């Protein structure tokens, strides 16, 4: 069961989870993946190659502190798992160099490919990671190994942080943005600016003053985000099956429009899409333990 912590309406919700059928005391190896992103931080506990527990929290102004808070939350969720019982930890994400207790770091590209391979299954070949600050389009093989990738520039347009800015502007809970972007009258509006969230916000204010409903403005922004993501995905190429990681995977306003542009259905998963990077990091750590290279 997932426990969620309330947050301001424009923010993603914090949560933690554990597998009630697993007992960490019976595990040979317990490994951790810590993914410190620009907006959220995740910690995943893996016991003998299976997900035992995870936490998903907001990243604060202090990356090391965010890593520790995610770490402690995951250990508590796992059933008061002592830190000393953890065999190996790998840090990843935007703030991976600021995970003070990690034994090593790996890029989020590698970790999201490996994590998507786990949470979506081995048939995934294209992974789209829409994070808080950037977008990554990744191609991987049947083992979850990266074969090609592209990233956008460092701009909030088309990312989770950009969507939070718009939710705050319109006074709409970020969890409702996707659904409400389809609740407008008339034809689908033209997209607003998709190159800069500051320009897009200014344009949205102008549209509201012209009498556009918040839902119609959201539709225009979701369409712009989908177009920005599509431009990146097309450059790297799309090979079925297609999986999405990161918080934006939960926003159908962007994802439904994106998949219509691509002409393909995206894969489904019961897992929280935000934990993919941390899952990949924890699984890499588990592999090192099995090979006797966890030093």
N, C-alpha and C positions, 0 to 999 in steps of 0.2 A: 504493500500500500504506500502511496506517495503522500507525505505530509507537506503542506504548503504554508508559507509564511506570508502574511499580507504585506503589500507594498503600495506606494503611491500609484494611482490609477494608470499613469503613463509608463510604469516600469514593468519589466518581466517579473514573474513571481518566483521567489526562492522556494526550493523544495529539497527533500531528502527521502531516500528509499532504502529498504533492505529486503533481501530474499528471506522470508520467514522459515523456509525449509532447509536453509544452510546453517551449519555450525562451524565457525572459523577454527575452533579447537581441533577439528579433525583434518584440517588442511595441511599439506606438506609445505607449500609455498604461498605466502600472502604478499601480493605486490600492489603498488599504488600508482595511479596516474593523476597528476595535478595539471590542469589546464587553466592557466591564468590569462583570461582575455581582457579586452579593453572595457567591456561592460559586465561580463559575468565570469565567474570562476567555478570550475567543477573539480571534484575529487572523486575518483572511482577506486573502490577496493575490489581486487580480484583474488579469489581463492582457488588455486589449482585450475586456472583458466576460465573460471566462471565468475560472473559479476555477483559479489556478495552484497555490496551497498554502494550508494553514491550520495553526493550532496551537490547542490546547484545554488550558488549564492551570488549576490551583487559584488562586483569588484570595486573596492574603495580607492582612495587616493594613494594608499600604501600597498604595493603589490606583494611584498613579503608577508604583510599582515593578512591580506586577502587569501594568500596561499595557506597560511596557518589556520585561518578560520574555516576554510573549505575542508582542510585536512581533519581538523577536530570534529567538524560536523559529520563527516563520513565515518570516522572511527566510532563516534557515539551511535550513529545509525546502525553500524555493524554489530552492535551489542557490546558497547564498552570495550572494544578491541584495544589492547594496549599498544602503544607506539612501538615498543620493543619487539612485538611479535611480527612486525612488518619487515620482510626480507629485502625489498628493493623498491625504490621510488624513482620515477622519471617525470621531469617537468616538461611541459610543452606550452604552446600558445604565445601570445603577445608578450607576456611577462615571464617567460620560462626561465630567464637568467636570474629571476628574483624569487626562486623557490629555494629557500636556504637549506632545507633538509633533503633535497633531491640528490640522488647519487650521480645522475647525469641528465642532460637535456636532449630533446629531439624536436625537429621542426613540426609545426602543426600540420604541414602538408602530409608528411608520412603518417602522423598519428590519426588524422581524420580519414585517410584512406584505409588504414588498418581497422580503425573503429567502425567505419561504415561497413566494411567487409563482415564484421562481427554482428552488428545490430540489424543489418539488412539481409545478410546472407552472401554466400560466395559468388552469386551471379552478378553482383554489382560491378559495373565497368566505368561508369562516370559518376563522380561525386561532386556535388555543388555544396560548398560550405559558405553560408552567408552569416558572418559574424557581426559583432558590434561595430567594428571599424572597417573591415575589408571583406572582399569576396574572393573565393578561390574556386576555380574549376579544375578538377583533378581526374585524370584517367588512371585506372589501376588494372592489374591483372587478376587472375583467379585466386591468388594468394593475398590480395589486398596490398600489393606492392605498387608504388607509384611508377608510371611509365611516361607521364607527361602532365604538366600543369601550367596554369596562368593565374595571375592575381591582378586585381584592379589597383588603381593608385590609392593613396591614403586620403580618402574622402568619405564622409559619412553618407553621401547619396547612395541609395541602394542597400544600406546596411541596417542592422538593428537599431543603432543609435539614431539614425535618420528617422526611422519609424517612431521612436519614442518622442523625438522633437515634434513630429506632426500630431501625435496623440495628445501631447501636452498643449499644443496650439489650439486644437479643436475641442479639448475637454472631453475626449472619448477614451475609455479604458483601452489600453493597447491590446488586450485580449479580444476586444470586440471589433478592432479595426478591419480585419479580413471580412467578416460577415457584413458589416455595415457599409463596406465599399461597394456592395452589390445592391444596397437598399436605396436606390435613387430612381427618379422617373426620367424617362427619355432615353436617347441613344447614349452609348458609351462615350464619355468625354475624351477630348484630346489629352495627352499626357502633359504634365507640367515639366519644368526643367529637370533633366535627369543627370546633370553633370555637377551640381552643387546644391547641397541641402539648404544653404543660406538663400540662394536665388529661388529655390523651390518654395521655401517658406514665405518669402516676400511675394511671390506670385500667388500663393494660396490666399494670403491676406487680401490681395486685390480681388480675387475671385469671390471671396466671401462678401466683400463690400459691393460687388456687382449683383449679389443675390443668390449665388450658388449655395446649395445646402451643404452641410458638413460631409454628408455621405457622397455627394458628387465630387467634392474636393478630394476626399479619400480615394475615390475611384481613379481620379486623374493622377494622384501621387502613386498609388499602387501600380498603375499602368506604367508610369515612368520608371519605377523601381524594376518592374519585370523587364522592361526594355533594356535597361542598363545591364541587368544580369544576363539577358539573352545575348547581348553584344559580346560579352566575355565568353559565354559558353560556346557560342558559334565559332569563336576563334580557336578554341582548343579542340572542338569537335565533340559530338555527342554520340556515344555508343551505348546501346541498351545493355544492361538495365541501368536506369537513372535514379540516383538516390540523393536526398538533400539532408544536410546536417546543419546544426546551428538553430538559433531561435526563430529565424524567419521561416523555417519549414512549417511552423505552426500557424502561419498567416496565409490563409487560402486566397485572400485578396490579391496577393502577389503571386503565389504559387500557381493558382488556377490560370491566371493570365499568362504566366511564363510558360506553362506546359502547353497552352493553346498555341503559343508562338512556335514552340519546338515541335509540336505535333506528336506528343508522346505522353504516356502516363508515367508518373513517378512511382517508385516503390513505396510500400507501406511497412511500418515497423511498430511494435508495441512499446519500444523503448523511447525515452526522452531524447529527442534529436540533439539536444544541447550537450549531451555527455560524450558524444562520439570521439572527440579529441582525447579526453581523459581515458576513455576505454582503450583506445589505441596505445596510449602511453603505458597503461597498466599491463596490457598484453605483451608489449615489447619487453617490459621488465620481467614478466613471467617466462618468456622465451630465454632471456639471459640466465635466469635462475636454473632452468632445465639444462642449459648447456654448460653450467658451471662457470659462467663468465660474469656473474653479478658481484663485482668487486668495487 
